[in-house]
Amino acid sequence: MEDEGIHNRIEQLVAEEHELYERGAQGGLSEGEHRRLDSIKVALDQSWDLLRQRRALREAGRDPGAASVRDPEVVEGYEQ
């Protein structure tokens, strides 16, 4: 996936995340909506990580296409 596609995916996820937060503020979320919110957070972390990998590869003169989506356990274990 190219950078633009990753950015588009991030924008979609952020929009859905904001929608769920707004819905939650207006009366709470169902269990399924809470699970979806959790999965969105992981997908966002994976997407940002993928962009960082692609940028690092590009800056090192390597093929950014060699970057891959890392497992949730990996990206969720990063310290911020």
N, CA, C and O of each residue as an XYZ file, in Angstrom:
320
protein
N       0.854     -1.172      0.000
C       0.000      0.000      0.000
C       0.905      1.243      0.000
O       1.904      1.293      0.718
N       0.551      2.211     -0.791
C       1.307      3.456     -0.879
C       0.951      4.377      0.292
O      -0.063      4.190      0.964
N       1.814      5.377      0.518
C       1.592      6.312      1.624
C       0.214      6.965      1.562
O      -0.454      7.099      2.587
N      -0.208      7.365      0.387
C      -1.509      8.032      0.258
C      -2.644      7.116      0.705
O      -3.576      7.563      1.373
N      -2.571      5.853      0.343
C      -3.589      4.899      0.764
C      -3.601      4.704      2.270
O      -4.657      4.547      2.883
N      -2.408      4.715      2.859
C      -2.315      4.570      4.315
C      -2.909      5.803      4.985
O      -3.654      5.689      5.959
N      -2.575      6.986      4.459
C      -3.144      8.222      5.013
C      -4.668      8.217      4.903
O      -5.359      8.623      5.837
N      -5.189      7.763      3.777
C      -6.643      7.697      3.597
C      -7.271      6.752      4.617
O      -8.322      7.048      5.187
N      -6.622      5.620      4.840
C      -7.127      4.656      5.818
C      -7.131      5.273      7.218
O      -8.083      5.091      7.977
N      -6.070      6.001      7.553
C      -5.990      6.665      8.854
C      -7.131      7.660      9.003
O      -7.777      7.709     10.049
N      -7.383      8.445      7.977
C      -8.476      9.423      8.029
C      -9.815      8.749      8.245
O     -10.636      9.244      9.018
N     -10.055      7.624      7.576
C     -11.311      6.887      7.752
C     -11.446      6.377      9.186
O     -12.504      6.493      9.805
N     -10.361      5.815      9.696
C     -10.383      5.285     11.060
C     -10.605      6.390     12.084
O     -11.367      6.217     13.034
N      -9.941      7.522     11.890
C     -10.104      8.645     12.818
C     -11.546      9.155     12.795
O     -12.113      9.463     13.843
N     -12.131      9.244     11.616
C     -13.519      9.704     11.512
C     -14.451      8.753     12.254
O     -15.350      9.191     12.972
N     -14.235      7.449     12.080
C     -15.075      6.470     12.773
C     -14.841      6.530     14.283
O     -15.784      6.414     15.065
N     -13.589      6.712     14.688
C     -13.260      6.823     16.106
C     -13.981      8.021     16.725
O     -14.573      7.907     17.798
N     -13.929      9.161     16.051
C     -14.599     10.372     16.563
C     -16.108     10.162     16.648
O     -16.748     10.602     17.603
N     -16.666      9.497     15.659
C     -18.099      9.219     15.664
C     -18.478      8.365     16.879
O     -19.486      8.620     17.537
N     -17.664      7.359     17.163
C     -17.943      6.504     18.315
C     -17.786      7.269     19.627
O     -18.585      7.092     20.547
N     -16.761      8.119     19.719
C     -16.591      8.928     20.930
C     -17.781      9.861     21.137
O     -18.257     10.028     22.260
N     -18.258     10.463     20.057
C     -19.422     11.348     20.160
C     -20.650     10.570     20.598
O     -21.408     11.020     21.456
N     -20.840      9.408     20.007
C     -21.979      8.570     20.376
C     -21.880      8.163     21.843
O     -22.884      8.142     22.555
N     -20.675      7.843     22.288
C     -20.472      7.469     23.684
C     -20.771      8.606     24.632
O     -21.314      8.387     25.715
N     -20.424      9.819     24.240
C     -20.685     10.990     25.075
C     -22.167     11.298     25.175
O     -22.612     11.951     26.119
N     -22.929     10.829     24.200
C     -24.367     11.115     24.176
C     -25.194     10.015     24.811
O     -26.422     10.086     24.794
N     -24.562      9.019     25.361
C     -25.390      8.000     25.992
C     -24.726      6.647     26.115
O     -25.391      5.664     26.441
N     -23.467      6.576     25.869
C     -22.770      5.311     26.046
C     -22.692      4.491     24.777
O     -23.390      4.752     23.797
N     -21.834      3.504     24.817
C     -21.627      2.613     23.683
C     -21.999      1.193     24.076
O     -21.915      0.804     25.241
N     -22.408      0.442     23.086
C     -22.679     -0.969     23.314
C     -21.350     -1.706     23.457
O     -20.285     -1.152     23.184
N     -21.429     -2.941     23.883
C     -20.219     -3.754     24.021
C     -19.515     -3.896     22.668
O     -18.288     -3.836     22.592
N     -20.290     -4.082     21.617
C     -19.725     -4.198     20.272
C     -19.040     -2.915     19.817
O     -18.007     -2.955     19.148
N     -19.620     -1.790     20.182
C     -19.014     -0.507     19.825
C     -17.717     -0.278     20.605
O     -16.772      0.307     20.076
N     -17.668     -0.733     21.851
C     -16.426     -0.645     22.632
C     -15.341     -1.513     21.997
O     -14.184     -1.102     21.907
N     -15.719     -2.713     21.559
C     -14.751     -3.589     20.891
C     -14.259     -2.948     19.594
O     -13.070     -3.005     19.278
N     -15.178     -2.337     18.844
C     -14.791     -1.680     17.597
C     -13.837     -0.521     17.875
O     -12.861     -0.339     17.147
N     -14.099      0.244     18.893
C     -13.224      1.357     19.267
C     -11.824      0.840     19.603
O     -10.824      1.434     19.201
N     -11.760     -0.261     20.336
C     -10.461     -0.859     20.652
C      -9.738     -1.306     19.385
O      -8.530     -1.107     19.257
N     -10.469     -1.907     18.453
C      -9.828     -2.381     17.218
C      -9.386     -1.210     16.335
O      -8.391     -1.315     15.617
N     -10.113     -0.112     16.385
C      -9.720      1.088     15.634
C      -8.405      1.623     16.183
O      -7.519      2.002     15.416
N      -8.274      1.656     17.497
C      -7.042      2.154     18.117
C      -5.841      1.322     17.679
O      -4.780      1.870     17.383
N      -6.004      0.014     17.638
C      -4.920     -0.867     17.211
C      -4.614     -0.640     15.728
O      -3.449     -0.556     15.340
N      -5.647     -0.541     14.909
C      -5.445     -0.324     13.473
C      -4.747      1.009     13.218
O      -3.920      1.107     12.311
N      -5.065      2.029     13.998
C      -4.384      3.316     13.857
C      -2.908      3.182     14.227
O      -2.043      3.696     13.518
N      -2.617      2.501     15.322
C      -1.222      2.295     15.713
C      -0.456      1.533     14.631
O       0.688      1.868     14.324
N      -1.085      0.514     14.059
C      -0.444     -0.251     12.996
C      -0.207      0.619     11.758
O       0.844      0.530     11.125
N      -1.172      1.446     11.422
C      -1.050      2.301     10.241
C       0.054      3.331     10.410
O       0.847      3.547      9.494
N       0.112      3.971     11.576
C       1.173      4.949     11.830
C       2.532      4.267     11.831
O       3.502      4.818     11.310
N       2.610      3.083     12.406
C       3.860      2.329     12.414
C       4.293      2.005     10.986
O       5.474      2.121     10.658
N       3.361      1.606     10.143
C       3.670      1.297      8.750
C       4.218      2.524      8.028
O       5.184      2.424      7.273
N       3.607      3.668      8.257
C       4.119      4.908      7.650
C       5.541      5.213      8.130
O       6.394      5.615      7.338
N       5.791      5.021      9.425
C       7.138      5.279      9.961
C       8.156      4.310      9.352
O       9.272      4.708      9.019
N       7.772      3.055      9.210
C       8.658      2.079      8.577
C       8.991      2.495      7.148
O      10.151      2.473      6.737
N       7.953      2.876      6.392
C       8.150      3.270      4.990
C       9.066      4.494      4.904
O       9.945      4.552      4.044
N       8.867      5.457      5.781
C       9.697      6.662      5.781
C      11.153      6.310      6.091
O      12.069      6.802      5.433
N      11.357      5.464      7.088
C      12.717      5.077      7.476
C      13.409      4.330      6.330
O      14.582      4.577      6.050
N      12.704      3.439      5.684
C      13.286      2.710      4.556
C      13.635      3.669      3.418
O      14.707      3.569      2.821
N      12.737      4.584      3.128
C      12.972      5.557      2.061
C      14.202      6.409      2.377
O      15.046      6.637      1.510
N      14.296      6.879      3.628
C      15.425      7.715      4.031
C      16.745      6.949      4.002
O      17.808      7.545      3.827
N      16.680      5.634      4.174
C      17.877      4.800      4.131
C      18.207      4.360      2.703
O      19.147      3.595      2.488
N      17.430      4.845      1.729
C      17.675      4.495      0.336
C      17.189      3.111     -0.034
O      17.623      2.543     -1.037
N      16.304      2.572      0.756
C      15.759      1.234      0.492
C      14.325      1.338      0.004
O      13.741      2.421     -0.012
N      13.772      0.222     -0.388
C      12.417      0.156     -0.937
C      11.382      0.264      0.174
O      11.319     -0.611      1.038
N      10.555      1.335      0.172
C       9.519      1.451      1.206
C       8.468      0.353      1.104
O       7.737      0.098      2.061
N       8.392     -0.290     -0.048
C       7.452     -1.394     -0.214
C       7.811     -2.617      0.613
O       7.008     -3.542      0.738
N       9.014     -2.627      1.180
C       9.431     -3.742      2.024
C       8.818     -3.650      3.423
O       8.886     -4.609      4.192
N       8.229     -2.522      3.749
C       7.578     -2.363      5.055
C       6.342     -3.245      5.119
O       5.695     -3.507      4.105
N       6.027     -3.694      6.312
C       4.841     -4.531      6.479
C       4.125     -4.180      7.778
O       4.712     -3.624      8.706
N       2.850     -4.518      7.815
C       2.036     -4.273      9.009
C       2.500     -5.230     10.090
O       2.567     -6.441      9.881
N       2.815     -4.676     11.240
C       3.275     -5.495     12.357
C       2.092     -5.959     13.192
O       1.030     -5.335     13.194
N       2.291     -7.051     13.891
C       1.241     -7.609     14.747
C       0.833     -6.616     15.828
O       1.645     -5.806     16.274
N      -0.432     -6.681     16.249
C      -0.902     -5.788     17.315
C      -0.045     -5.861     18.573
O       0.187     -4.841     19.222
N       0.424     -7.052     18.924
C       1.221     -7.197     20.133
C       2.512     -6.378     20.043
O       3.018     -5.896     21.056
N       3.036     -6.224     18.834
C       4.274     -5.478     18.637
C       4.011     -3.981     18.767
O       4.671     -3.300     19.552
N       3.046     -3.465     17.996
C       2.806     -2.015     17.994
C       2.191     -1.543     19.300
O       2.400     -0.397     19.698
N       1.453     -2.385     19.962
C       0.858     -1.987     21.235
C       1.872     -2.023     22.373
O       1.620     -1.481     23.449
N       3.014     -2.658     22.139
C       4.037     -2.749     23.164
C       5.029     -1.591     23.124
O       5.882     -1.478     24.004
N       4.925     -0.726     22.108
C       5.843      0.405     22.003
C       5.595      1.400     23.120
O       4.454      1.640     23.514
N       6.682      1.980     23.630
C       6.549      3.061     24.599
C       6.433      4.364     23.844
O       7.037      4.535     22.785
N       5.652      5.287     24.391
C       5.472      6.563     23.701
C       6.192      7.669     24.392
O       6.144      8.813     23.941
